[in-house]
């Protein structure tokens, strides 16, 4: 898509596919604080779900994108990923189709998040591992990047700040 333009200000122009392979325009998230995160099911969805349980009423949305680019930890097809997340972890936040976050085949949304001035990486822009988390404002503007080892609960202060804006 033509979204690679430098004039992109927010996430709302991007279209992605959900876990059931339906197209979703990110404009549906207008007015919500969002966490965009690349996931693999060897990793624990538990804290993300806790966070969502705590703040979803206040308008927090979590957009989880399975990715198999790190240690091949998400080899399963979308249907299995969905089953695993919902049955094992009671996941109720939004799951999307498996994507690439790095390299030429990275989806445009991730190219935008990785290079936005607020959320560029340290040293390199590339996503370093599963569970890199991007916090996005109610205006759809990338606000902060959290490293893979940052726990979802470490984000609480920033989440509350954005929810209260």
N, C-alpha and C positions, 0 to 999 in steps of 0.2 A: 504494500500500500504506500501511499505518498506521505505517510506520517513521519518520514525520516527528516522532514524539513526542520531547519533550525528555529523556525518561528513557533514551534509547538510549546505552549505554556503549561498545559495541564494534561492529565491522563484521559480526559473525557472524549477525545477524538479517536481513541483506540478501540478496536473491536477484537475480541478474543473468543475462544470456544470454551464452553463449560464442559464439565466432566461427561455430560451426555452428548457432547459434540454439537450443541446448539450455539449459534452466534450470539454473543452478548456485547452490546455497546457499553463501554464503561461510563457513559453519560448517566446511566441508571444510578450511579453512586454519588451524583451531585449532592452536596450538602452533608455528606458523611465523612467522618475520619476513617481512613482505610489503612490496613496493614496488608502489604503485598509481599508474599513470602514463597520461596521455592522449597518444596517439601519432598521427602522420600519416606516411605512407610517404615523403614528400619528406625526412623527417628520418631520421637514422641510427640504426638499431636496433643497430648494431655494439657500442657500449659496454654497452648493456643486456644483450646476449647474453654479452659478456665477463664482466660482473658475475655473471650467472646461472651461467655455466660455472665461475666461481671459487667460488661460495658455495652452489650448489644442494645439494651433498652435505651441507652443514651445516644445511640446512633453509630457505634463502632461497627465497621464491616471488616471481615478478614477474607482476603482473596488468596487462596492457596493453589500454587501451580506445581504439580508433580514434575520432577525432572530426573533424568537418569544419567546426567553428565558427570556425577561425582561418585566414584567408587561403584558405579553400576548398581546403586542401591534402590532403584525403582524400575526394575525390568518389567513389572506387571502391566497388563493392559488397563485402560481407564476404568472399565467395569469392575475389575478386581480391586483397584485402588479405592474406588468409591465404597465398595462393600467393606473393605478392611477398615477404612477411616470411620465409617458410620457405625459398623458393628462393634469394633474393638474399642473405639474412643468416643463414640456417641457424637461425632462431629456434626455440627449443624451450621457451620459457616460455609462459605462458598468455595467449592472445589472446581478446578478447571482442567481441561485436557492437558495431557503431558506435553511439555515444551522443551526447547533449548533456550538457555539463558545466556550462553556464551557462544562466540564464534559467528560465522556468516549466517547460520540458520537461526540465530536468536530472534525471538519475536520482537517486532518494533517497540512494544511497550517496554521490554527490558533494555533495549538499546537506549531508549529515552531515560529510564530510571538510572542506568549506570553512568550516564554522562551529564545528568543535570547537576548544576553547580552545588546544590545542597546535598547531593547524594552520590557524588563520585567516590570511588574507593580510595583507600590509602595505598599509595604506590601504583597500583593498577586499578582500572575501572572494572575489570572482570569480576564476576561473582566468584567468591573463593570456595564456597562449599554449600551444602544443603542448609536451609534455615537462615539464609541471609534475609533480613527483614527490612522493608521500606515502609516508613510511616508517611502518609500522605494527608494533607490538610483538607478541610471541608471545601476548599476551592479547587481541589484536585492537584495541588502543587506538592511535589516531593519535598519532604521536610527534613528527614534524617534517615541515615542508613545504620542498621544495627548488625554487627558481625554475627556469623553463624553461632558462636559460643555465647552470645548475649541471650539470656533467658527472656522469654516473653514478659515475665513479671518485671524485668529490668526496664521495661518500656513504659511502665505505669505512669510515672511522673509526666512524661511527654504526652502520652495519650490523654491524660486528664487535662493538661494544658490546652491541647487542641480542641477537645470536646467542649471546653468552657469558652472558647473564642466566639 
